[in-house]
Amino acid sequence: MAEQSEFTIRQLLDLAERFDVPEVQRELVASARWCAGIIDSLFQEIPFGAPLLYEVDARSSRPASRYQSSSHADWWIINGQQRLTAVLAAFGRRPPWIPQRRWLMLGGPDREVAVRFTLIGQFSFHPYKPGTPLQIRLADLLQAAETSTVQRLIVGTGVYDPHRYVERFAALAQRLLAVRVRVDWLRGDMDKAVTAFIRHNQASASKRLTPEEYRLVALSMTCPGLQRDIIDPAVHAAAQAGFPAAIGRPRIVTVMEHLLPPGATRVANRRRIDPARIADAAALAAQGCAATADLLHACGITGDELLCSPSAVEVLGVLFARFCDEAACDDFAGRWLVHIAARGTYHTLGSRHRADARAVAGAANYRDAVGALALQVPAGPIPPWDESTLQLGGRARATWGQPGTLFALASHAGVAGKVTDLGDPHVTMSDPRMRLRPLWAAEPGRHRTVAWLAWMTPDTAAVVEGARGWGRDAYDALDCPDAALAAQCLARPVPALDVDAEIVRRSAAILEMVNTFLRETEPLRRDAREAVPAQLAVA
């Protein structure tokens, strides 16, 4: 088959069972719009690069599958997974190399493509959206063409005089199935295939391998199932916990690397590392990152937008990976997080967090690990904040920055009372619907402090927005309890509320709440001579 340089779309659909994706590949990321663009490019005969296929010969071992625990595939997609998957998904087909459950988790069915047409006979390819007029799913068009029911399909779109479109759409279906996809073939063993994968993706302008992905290739070659069975579930769990960025694949891989000997991620060294050691390190990294997400939630940080120091996750991940039981029974990690966030320890570019993570990874015991972290933080209590520290800035990183983090920490600690939704006192901060949302519409140069925000569910935010911002009308519509107002440093609004004056008043109240929280947070060490936290020193 390696002599076949082209496949028609018809052949790709019929022969899909013979394809698979090796373990070293990345996870599917192609969007619905991108899939529609692939179909349009094929239809217009616009080249998009030939996928690279590898056929296992009799002397070579079968590669580990990226998504399946076992595989009987004949052809392995070394480069072009996104493109070939897009072709199948566009026609409503699940790629056989991705199990049904994983396909649903990846949002595969949402990648279907439809052809939209106008009343004058023009058509184009778009992501399929149910209920959109004058569109036909490619999957339906293909079935109709095979069963000679194109006219009935067009009638179902509600178009006037469907007879004029029958021949055109029947021809469109046949033309799509006849489109040819050029492929390249690779001969040799799996090492050569992996080298080809790396070089193809290093040369790519838009899908270039990140440093973490490159290092993960070597580990995946040595430890089959590493991504499929350990890292992928950890990545999806982190996303469900609200941290797809802070605890994403790069972070989990980096935590795992701290637990492995130096040089383990080099392709040239892959045969020198015991696969069981890699699997153990990956499992510990997944455990550490999951425990970190639990800690963040326990402190009131419920998502990426509230975490001003994502780099701290790397340090916490290594700490929980190495000393999970001790760290879970101690309050050091939570207090350390407050100090790091309030002092802005990791806010500037640099590798300080990497050095702290290495120190934890190399510590002989939990006492030494927390002692090393405490030494990097100034002794004594956290200095109080002033009003300027409540400024939010431009929110360029999709995070509320230090003010949002400290407001979340202090709110969750209940310094001013138990925080609940303004409209429903039964909804607390632990509810995933509760997020920081604006009390008033944003205006350039105004309201760029944390006093502009409050903890609300989408329904409550809609009421506030419908009342043209927080004021007497919104208060009456929500029937806010006094306790809910006090916990969020809000007062009963007067008629014709002066927004600027309210922001000044609330800023002072929030500042007092945050500083009370900081005063109540114990130092990591009392003075510069203390090498370990006081509680551990006493013990």
C-alpha positions in Angstrom: 0.0 0.0 0.0 3.0 2.3 0.5 3.0 2.8 -3.3 -0.4 4.5 -3.1 0.3 8.2 -3.1 -3.4 9.4 -3.0 -6.6 8.5 -1.2 -10.0 9.8 -2.2 -12.3 10.9 0.5 -14.4 7.9 -0.3 -11.4 5.7 0.4 -10.5 7.5 3.6 -14.1 6.9 4.9 -14.1 3.3 3.9 -10.5 2.4 5.0 -10.5 4.4 8.3 -10.3 1.3 10.4 -6.8 0.6 9.1 -5.4 3.9 10.4 -4.1 4.8 13.9 -2.1 7.5 15.7 1.1 6.6 17.6 1.7 7.5 21.3 4.0 10.4 20.5 1.3 12.4 18.8 -0.4 15.3 20.5 -4.1 15.3 21.4 -6.7 16.4 18.9 -7.1 20.2 18.9 -8.6 21.0 15.5 -11.6 23.3 15.8 -14.9 23.1 13.9 -14.1 26.1 11.8 -10.7 24.7 11.0 -12.4 21.4 9.8 -14.7 23.4 7.6 -11.6 25.1 6.1 -10.0 21.8 5.4 -13.0 20.6 3.4 -13.2 23.9 1.5 -9.5 23.6 0.7 -9.9 20.0 -0.6 -12.9 21.0 -2.6 -11.1 23.9 -4.2 -8.0 21.7 -4.7 -5.9 24.0 -2.5 -2.9 22.0 -1.2 -2.5 21.9 2.5 0.5 19.5 2.9 0.6 15.8 2.5 0.0 13.7 5.7 2.9 11.4 6.4 2.0 7.7 7.0 4.1 4.9 8.4 3.5 1.2 7.5 4.8 -1.3 10.0 7.0 -3.9 8.3 7.5 -7.4 9.5 10.8 -6.7 11.3 9.5 -3.7 13.3 7.4 -3.8 16.5 3.9 -2.2 16.4 3.8 1.3 18.0 1.7 2.1 21.0 -1.6 3.8 20.2 -2.3 7.4 21.3 -5.9 6.8 22.2 -6.4 3.0 22.4 -4.9 0.3 24.7 -4.4 -2.0 21.7 -4.5 -1.6 18.0 -4.4 -3.7 14.8 -3.8 -0.8 12.4 -1.8 -1.1 9.3 -1.0 2.5 8.7 0.1 5.0 11.4 -0.3 8.7 11.0 3.0 10.3 11.8 2.1 13.8 10.6 -1.4 15.0 9.7 -3.5 13.6 12.5 -5.5 16.9 12.7 -6.1 17.0 9.0 -7.2 13.4 8.5 -9.3 13.5 11.6 -10.9 16.7 10.3 -12.0 15.0 7.1 -13.7 12.2 9.0 -15.3 14.5 11.6 -16.6 16.8 8.9 -18.7 13.9 7.5 -19.9 13.0 11.0 -17.6 10.0 11.3 -15.8 9.2 14.5 -12.2 8.2 13.7 -11.9 4.5 14.7 -8.6 5.2 16.4 -10.4 7.4 19.0 -12.7 5.5 21.4 -16.3 6.8 21.7 -15.9 8.2 25.2 -12.7 10.0 24.4 -14.3 11.4 21.2 -17.1 12.9 23.2 -14.7 14.3 25.8 -12.7 16.0 22.9 -15.9 17.5 21.5 -15.6 15.4 18.3 -19.2 15.5 17.3 -19.1 19.3 17.3 -16.7 19.2 14.4 -19.3 18.3 11.8 -19.5 20.4 8.7 -22.5 21.5 6.6 -22.9 23.0 3.2 -24.8 26.3 3.3 -26.5 27.6 0.1 -28.2 30.7 -1.1 -31.4 31.0 -3.1 -29.4 31.8 -6.2 -27.4 28.6 -5.9 -24.2 29.6 -4.2 -22.8 27.4 -1.5 -20.0 27.3 1.1 -18.8 25.1 3.9 -19.3 26.0 7.6 -19.4 24.3 11.0 -22.8 22.5 11.4 -25.2 24.4 13.7 -28.6 22.8 14.2 -31.5 25.0 13.3 -29.6 27.1 10.8 -31.7 27.6 7.6 -30.5 26.6 4.2 -27.8 24.2 5.3 -27.3 20.4 4.8 -25.0 18.3 6.9 -22.3 16.6 4.8 -23.2 13.3 6.5 -26.8 13.7 5.4 -25.8 14.8 1.9 -23.6 11.7 1.6 -26.3 9.3 2.7 -28.9 11.0 0.4 -26.5 10.7 -2.6 -26.0 7.0 -1.9 -29.8 6.3 -1.5 -30.9 8.7 -4.3 -32.9 10.8 -1.8 -31.3 14.2 -2.4 -34.6 15.7 -3.4 -36.3 14.7 -0.2 -33.3 16.1 1.8 -33.5 19.4 0.1 -37.3 19.6 0.6 -36.5 19.2 4.3 -34.6 22.5 4.3 -37.8 24.3 3.5 -36.4 25.9 0.3 -38.9 27.0 -2.3 -38.7 24.9 -5.5 -36.3 22.3 -4.4 -36.2 20.6 -7.8 -33.7 23.2 -9.2 -31.1 22.1 -6.6 -31.3 18.3 -6.9 -28.7 17.8 -9.6 -26.4 20.4 -8.2 -26.2 18.8 -4.8 -26.0 15.3 -6.1 -23.0 16.4 -8.2 -21.5 18.2 -5.2 -21.7 14.9 -3.1 -20.0 12.9 -5.9 -17.3 15.6 -6.3 -16.5 15.7 -2.6 -16.1 11.9 -2.4 -13.8 11.9 -5.4 -11.5 14.6 -4.0 -8.0 13.2 -3.7 -5.8 13.6 -0.6 -2.1 13.2 -1.4 0.0 11.3 1.2 3.7 10.5 1.8 5.0 7.2 3.1 7.8 6.5 5.5 9.9 3.3 5.5 12.0 2.1 8.4 11.6 1.5 12.1 9.6 3.5 14.8 12.7 5.5 15.8 12.8 6.9 12.3 9.1 7.6 12.4 9.5 9.5 15.7 12.4 11.5 14.2 10.2 12.4 11.3 7.4 13.5 13.6 9.7 15.8 15.5 11.2 17.3 12.4 7.9 17.9 10.7 6.5 19.7 13.8 9.7 21.7 14.5 9.4 23.1 11.0 5.7 23.9 11.2 5.0 27.6 11.6 1.7 27.2 13.4 1.7 23.8 15.1 5.3 23.7 16.2 6.1 21.4 19.2 6.4 23.3 22.5 9.5 22.4 24.6 7.3 20.3 26.9 5.7 18.4 23.9 9.2 17.8 22.5 10.4 16.3 25.8 7.2 14.3 26.2 8.0 12.5 22.9 11.0 10.8 24.4 9.1 9.8 27.5 6.2 8.4 25.4 8.5 6.3 23.4 9.9 4.7 26.5 6.7 4.4 28.4 3.7 3.3 26.3 0.4 4.6 27.5 2.0 7.6 29.3 -0.2 10.2 27.7 -3.3 8.1 27.1 -3.6 6.6 30.5 -1.9 9.1 32.9 -1.4 12.6 31.5 -4.6 12.9 29.4 -6.9 12.1 32.3 -5.0 14.5 34.6 -5.3 17.3 32.0 -9.0 16.8 31.6 -9.5 16.7 35.4 -7.6 20.0 35.8 -9.8 21.6 33.1 -12.9 20.4 34.9 -11.6 21.9 38.1 -11.3 25.3 36.4 -7.5 25.3 35.6 -7.0 24.4 32.0 -4.2 26.9 31.7 -2.5 26.9 35.1 -2.6 23.1 35.4 -2.5 22.2 31.7 -0.3 19.6 30.0 2.9 21.7 30.0 2.6 22.2 33.8 1.9 18.5 34.5 4.8 17.4 32.3 7.2 19.9 34.0 6.2 18.6 37.5 6.9 15.1 36.2 10.3 16.2 34.9 11.3 17.4 38.4 10.7 13.9 39.7 12.9 12.2 37.1 16.7 12.2 36.8 18.4 14.9 34.7 18.4 14.1 31.0 15.5 11.7 31.1 13.6 13.6 28.5 16.3 13.5 25.9 15.4 11.3 22.9 19.0 9.9 22.9 18.7 8.8 26.6 15.3 7.2 26.3 16.5 3.6 26.6 18.4 4.3 29.8 15.3 5.1 31.9 13.1 2.4 33.3 9.6 2.8 31.9 8.2 2.0 35.4 10.0 4.9 36.8 8.5 7.2 34.2 5.0 5.9 34.9 5.5 6.4 38.6 6.7 9.9 38.2 3.8 10.7 35.9 1.3 9.3 38.4 2.9 11.3 41.2 2.8 14.4 39.1 -0.9 13.8 38.3 -1.6 13.3 42.0 0.4 16.4 42.9 -1.4 18.6 40.4 -4.8 17.2 41.5 -4.0 17.9 45.1 -2.9 21.4 44.1 -6.3 22.0 42.5 -7.9 20.9 45.7 -5.8 23.3 47.7 -6.7 26.2 45.4 -10.4 25.4 45.7 -10.1 25.1 49.5 -8.5 28.6 49.6 -11.2 30.2 47.3 -9.2 30.1 44.0 -11.7 28.4 41.8 -10.3 29.0 38.3 -7.5 30.4 36.2 -8.8 34.0 36.3 -8.3 34.1 40.1 -4.8 32.8 40.1 -2.3 35.7 39.7 0.8 33.4 40.1 0.3 30.3 37.9 4.0 29.5 38.4 3.2 28.7 42.0 1.3 25.6 40.7 4.6 24.0 39.6 6.1 24.4 43.1 2.9 23.2 44.8 2.6 20.3 42.4 6.1 19.0 43.2 5.5 19.5 47.0 2.2 17.4 46.9 3.8 14.9 44.5 6.6 14.2 46.9 5.0 14.7 50.3 1.3 14.4 49.7 0.2 13.1 53.1 2.4 15.6 55.1 1.4 18.6 53.0 -2.3 17.7 53.2 -2.2 17.6 57.0 -0.4 20.9 57.3 -1.4 24.5 56.6 2.0 25.5 55.2 1.0 25.2 51.5 -2.0 27.5 52.0 0.0 30.1 54.0 2.8 29.9 51.5 0.3 30.6 48.6 -1.0 33.7 50.4 2.6 35.0 51.0 3.6 34.4 47.3 0.4 36.1 46.0 0.5 39.1 48.4 4.2 39.8 47.9 4.2 39.2 44.1 7.0 36.7 44.4 6.5 35.1 41.0 4.9 38.0 39.1 8.0 39.0 37.1 9.5 37.0 34.4 12.2 34.6 35.5 12.9 31.1 36.7 12.7 31.6 40.5 9.7 29.2 40.7 11.7 26.6 38.8 14.6 26.8 41.3 12.1 26.5 44.2 10.5 23.5 42.6 13.9 21.9 42.1 14.7 22.5 45.8 11.5 20.8 46.8 12.2 17.9 44.4 15.7 17.4 45.9 14.6 17.7 49.6 15.3 14.7 51.8 12.0 15.1 53.7 9.0 17.4 54.1 10.7 19.5 56.8 13.6 20.3 54.5 11.2 21.0 51.6 9.1 23.6 53.4 12.2 25.0 55.0 13.7 25.7 51.6 10.5 27.4 50.5 10.2 29.5 53.7 13.8 30.7 53.3 12.9 32.3 49.9 10.1 34.4 51.5 11.0 37.5 53.7 10.6 36.8 57.4 7.8 38.3 59.4 4.2 39.2 58.6 3.0 40.3 55.2 3.1 44.1 54.7 -0.3 45.7 54.6 -1.7 46.8 51.2 -2.7 50.3 50.3 -5.5 51.5 48.0 -3.2 51.5 44.9 -2.8 47.7 45.1 -6.5 47.3 44.4 -6.1 48.5 40.8 -6.9 45.8 38.3 -4.9 47.0 35.4 -5.8 46.0 31.8 -6.5 42.3 32.5 -4.3 41.5 29.5 -3.7 37.9 30.8 -7.3 37.0 31.4 -6.8 37.1 35.1 -7.9 39.6 37.8 -4.3 39.8 39.0 -3.2 40.2 42.6 -6.3 42.2 43.7 -8.6 39.4 42.4 -6.5 36.7 44.1 -6.3 38.4 47.5 -10.0 39.4 47.3 -10.9 35.7 46.6 -8.6 34.5 49.4 -10.0 37.0 52.0 -13.6 36.4 50.8 -13.4 32.7 51.1 -11.8 33.0 54.6 -15.0 34.8 55.7 -13.3 37.8 57.1 -16.4 39.9 56.5 -18.8 37.0 56.8 -19.8 34.0 54.7 -19.9 35.0 51.0 -23.1 34.1 49.2 -24.7 35.1 45.9 -26.5 38.5 46.2 -29.7 37.0 44.8 -29.6 33.5 46.4 -28.2 33.1 49.9 -28.0 29.3 49.4 -25.3 29.7 46.7 -21.8 30.0 48.2 -18.3 30.6 46.8 -17.7 26.9 46.3 -20.4 26.8 43.6 -18.8 26.9 40.2 -21.3 29.4 39.0 -20.0 32.0 41.4 -17.4 34.2 39.7 -16.2 37.8 40.0 -18.5 39.8 37.7 -18.9 43.6 37.2 -21.4 45.6 39.2 -21.4 48.3 36.6 -20.8 48.6 32.9 -17.1 49.2 32.2 -16.1 52.7 31.1 -12.6 53.7 29.9 -10.5 55.0 32.8 -13.1 54.3 35.4 -13.9 51.5 37.9 -10.7 49.6 37.3 -10.4 48.4 40.9 -11.6 45.2 42.6 -14.4 47.3 44.1 -16.0 47.3 40.7 -16.5 43.5 41.0 -18.7 41.2 43.2 -19.3 37.5 43.5 -22.4 36.6 41.5 -24.0 33.8 39.5 -24.9 34.4 35.8 -28.5 34.9 36.8 -27.8 37.5 39.4 -25.4 39.3 37.0 -28.1 39.4 34.4 -30.4 41.1 36.9 -27.8 43.7 37.8 -27.0 44.3 34.1 -30.7 44.6 33.3 -31.0 47.3 36.0 -28.2 49.2 34.4 -25.7 48.3 37.1 -25.8 47.9 40.9 -28.2 50.3 42.5 -31.6 50.5 44.2 -33.4 48.8 41.4 -31.1 45.8 41.3 -31.1 45.6 45.1 -35.0 45.5 45.2 -35.2 43.0 42.3 -32.7 40.6 44.1 -34.1 41.2 47.6 -30.5 41.0 48.9 -30.0 39.9 52.5 -28.0 42.2 54.7 -25.5 39.4 55.5 -24.8 38.8 51.8 -24.2 42.6 51.3 -21.9 42.8 54.3 -19.8 39.8 53.3 -19.1 41.5 50.0 -18.4 44.9 51.5 -21.6 46.3 50.0 -24.1 48.7 51.6 -27.8 49.1 50.9 -27.8 51.3 47.8 -29.7 54.6 48.1 -31.8 55.9 45.2 -29.7 57.7 42.5 -26.6 56.0 43.8 -23.3 57.9 43.2 -21.2 55.1 41.6 -17.9 56.9 42.1 -18.6 57.6 45.7 -19.7 54.0 46.2 -16.5 52.6 44.7 -14.4 54.9 47.0 -16.4 53.6 50.0 -16.2 50.0 49.0 -12.5 50.2 48.1 -11.8 51.2 51.7 -14.0 48.4 53.1 -12.3 45.8 50.8 -8.9 47.1 51.7 -9.7 46.7 55.4 -11.0 43.2 54.8 -7.8 42.2 52.8 -5.5 43.6 55.4 -7.3 41.9 58.2 -6.8 38.7 56.3 -3.1 39.4 55.8 -2.6 40.2 59.5 -4.3 36.9 60.4 -2.0 34.9 58.1 0.9 33.7 60.1 4.5 34.3 58.9 6.3 31.4 57.2 9.2 32.2 59.6 9.5 34.7 62.4 13.0 36.1 61.6 15.8 35.9 59.2 17.6 33.3 61.2 14.8 30.8 61.3 15.4 28.2 58.6 12.1 26.2 58.9 8.5 27.3 59.8 8.0 27.8 63.5 5.5 24.9 63.9 8.0 22.4 62.4 10.8 23.8 64.5 8.8 23.3 67.7 7.9 19.8 66.6 
